[in-house]
Amino acid sequence: MATVEKLREMAKTLDLWNTAMGRIDITDENVSNMEYLYHIFNSEIEMRKAKKKDTIRHESHLPDKTFDHSKITKGLQWQLQRAEQIDFRNATENFVIVGDCATGKTSLASEIGGYALAKMAKVQYISQEDLLLAIRNQSPRWKKILKSDIIIIDDVFHIAPTDAELTTFYKAITFLSETHSLVIVTNRKLSEWKDMGADRHLAETLRKRLMANAQLIHLK
């Protein structure tokens, strides 16, 4: 039901301050005109929301992939339902997704990212290789990552890192996990992480740090 108050609130949202502050009198209009204005304002607001959602999804670099729900377990279904309820702008939650190639790891990570975007959280999807490159170059992408709410890091340990890369990755994860939600995507079993690089202790410490406060999702 259209009311003067609702129309003025919509005008405020649209930065139509003359209408919002009552400088343009809409109270003399008949009901049909008010309903029409309500429709116009509401349509404009919804179009702006849709455009903003498209923009933030594009900026997130999320892959355009759809996760196949047909074979998920009840446990995974519960995890996804819980993830969908998280407000990643105001809460942190970590996920580690492990599985062989073609098990849907990236598409599942994208779905979790989609949950965050639906609540207008800032999302960044990036591979481990590109993350290390962004850190090394202190690129604009790294600055976007720092401003995001949830970071999805794919292909973790897909290729064994050098000792320098392992150290950089450990420091980045330690730093980012303090204020951001993380989704780690890997095809390496967690028990194999200690074999990533010469510094077995550092790799094992990284695994323990991540799993101390993360939900493990194992896809088969």
Order of alpha helices (4+ residues) and beta strands (2+ residues): alpha-alpha-alpha-alpha-beta-alpha-beta-alpha-alpha-beta-alpha-beta-alpha-beta
